[in-house]
Amino acid sequence: MNSFLIIFQIFISVLIVALVFLQASGDSESRTNIMTSVNFEKRGWEKVMYYFTIGSIFVFLLSSIVQTLI
């Protein structure tokens, strides 16, 4: 069981890294400027990847807690 959790955590960690790198980072100048009145909202595929990344992090956290309890 312990080796399965280790392999699962490696897979999830690689998935999290890939998801973070795949997220859009365009228009970084206008997003960091607090004086702009343009509202940026995640839509479509960007929103799906954002929520999938958060879910993957949550699964990784839970698997880490389970591994420490076993």
N, C-alpha and C positions, 0 to 999 in steps of 0.2 A: 504494500500500500504506500509505503514511504517513497519508493522509487517512482511509482506512478505520479505522485504529487510533485516530485522534483521535475520530472519530464513535462508534466502539465504546466508548471510554473515557467519553465523555459519557453515553452510554446506561447503562452500568454504574454510573456515579457517581450518576445520578438514581435508578436502581433501588436502590442501597444507601441513599440518603437516605430513600426511601419505605419501605423495609423497617425501617429503624431507627425511623422515626416510627410505624409500624404495630404495633410490638411492644408488648405489654401492659406497663403501668407501674402497675397497680392495687396497692393495699395497700402503698404505698411506706413508710409509717410502720413497719409490722411487719417489713418486709424489711430495714430499716436498723438495727433494734434487735438488737444482738448477744446480748441477754439472753433472747430468746424461744426456746422449745424447739420451735417449729414448723418443720418442714423444708419448704421450697418446692422443687418439682420441676416442670420444664417437661413438659407433656403435650400430646399431640395437635397441633393447629394451631400452638400457640406453639413447640413443639419443631421443627416443620418449618420455620417462618419463621426460627428461630434458626440452624439448620444451613444454610438457603439464604442467609442473610446472610453467614455465614462463608465459604461457597463463592463468593459474589459478590465478597467482598473479596479472596479468593485469586485469582480470575480477573482482577480489576482490577490486582492486584500483578504477575501474570505479563504482562499486556498492557503495563504500564508498563516492565517489564524488556525486553520484546521491542522496544518503541518506542525505547528508549535504545540498543539494539544495532544497530538499522537505520540 
